[in-house]
Structures are given as structure tokens and as C-alpha cells.
Amino acid sequence: MRAHGEPGFPDPQPNGDLLINGPKDHLNGALMNSAGKACQHLMPKSPPLTAAQQQQLVARTLKFVACMRAHGLPAFPDPKVSAGGIEMQLPRNIMPNSAVFKNAQQACKNLIPFGRP
């Protein structure tokens, strides 16, 4: 990712997770997408979720989405569900550094899927 234009791309956590905060890590959306496509083949493959795991993850994510909407972000997006997990892409009009977003995230932090942003 760094070699493809994202010098601020973070190191993985000790457990292997990637915690990415675009604004904090000074990542660029267009470059991030381009670098992600170029490096996709290097991403570790995780086993697909079982139907029960997927259902549980979807239910938890929908509660988080509802909470974020109830706390000032009515345009917070629905998750995209696949066998590999859930993807959430923020639209351009939602600013992660805004006070409204930070307050909503704080209010909903106990519902964040997997317990982290």
C-alpha cells in the first residue's frame, strides 16, 4: 500500500488486524482505492462466515447503523453484506472528523461490530 502511493498506511496490530483511520493516517480516498486494487492479491484470505455468524454480524451492524442515524447522521449508510463479511463506505457528505460524527460514534461505541471503529 505504501509503495502504491499511501505512505501513511498503518502497520497491522499485533493480532494481525488492520485498523485504518483515513484522516488520522493521512490517507487519500482515490489513492487508497487504487492502492487497494493493486495490492488486493496480497490480502490474507479469511474463511467465509457461516450463515449464523453472518446473521449475527448483520444484526449487530444494523443496530449500530440505527444508532448512528438516531444520533444526528440520518444518511449513515446501510452495510453491504457478503460471505466474507460486511463493508461500510461512508458517503462524502459524512465527515468522520466532525463533532456530530464523533458524538454519534461515542454514543454508539458499544454497538460497533467487533468492538472497534
N, C-alpha and C positions, 0 to 999 in steps of 0.2 A: 504494500500500500504506500509506503514511504517512497519507494523508487518510482511509483507511478503518480507522483505529484502531491502526496499527503504527508509532508514531513512531520506533522504533529500527531500522526496516528498513534494511539496509545499501545503500550505493551499489554499482553494478556495478564489477567490476575493470576495469582499463584495456583488457583484451581482450574485455570485454562479459560475462564470466561473472558469475553471482551466487553468491557463497559465503555461505551462511547458516548461522549457528550460533545456534539459538534461545535457549539460556540466556545466551550471551555478549552477544547483541544484545538481550536482554530481550524476546523475542517471546513472545506468548501463543498457545498452540495453537488455541483456539477462535477468537480474533480473527484469527489467521493464516489459518485455513481460510476464514473469512468474507471477509476482505480479498482472499484469493487468488481466490475465486469472483467477486467484484465486479470484479477487475482482469484476469481471465483473457484478455479480448479485447485487452488491450494487450501481452500477451507476444509477443515476436518468434517468428515461425514458423521452425522449422528443418526442413531437408529430412529426410524419413524415412530411417532407416538401411537400408542394403542388407541382404540376408539374411546375407552374410558378416560385415558389421560387427556386426549384431545377435548372431550366433552367438559372435563373439569377445568382445563385451561381456558376454554371459550367462556364458560360461565363466570370464572373469576375476572377475565378480561372485560367482559360486558359490564360487570359491576363497577370496575374501575372507570370505564368509559362513561357510564351513567353518572358516577360521582364527579368526574371532571366536568361534564356538561352542567350538572347541578351547581357547580362552584364557579360559574362565570365563563365557561367555554362551550357554548351551545354548538359550535361547529367541530367539536372534537370528533375525529373520525372513527368509524367502525373498524374493527380489526379485519384483516384478511387472513383467512384460515386455510392451512394446507396440512398435509400429512406430516410435514417437517416442523410445524409449529404455527406461530402467529406473527404476523408482520403488521406494524402500525407506522404509517407515514404521516407526519404532520403536514397539513397544508401550509402554504406560505403565509397565510394571514394569522397563524397561531405562532406567537413568538415565545420560545422556551425561556428567554431571559426576562419576560415581562412579569410584573408583580402579580397580575391575575393568574398567570400560569403557575408561578412558584407557590402562590397561596393555595391554588387548587391541588397541586401536586402534594403539598404538605397535608392538606385536609384528607387526601385520598391515599396517602402513602401505605396504609395497611392493606390496601386492595391491589397494589402494584403487582402484576404477575411475577412470580419468582422473588418477590420482595425487594426489587431494586428497579431504578428507572431504566 
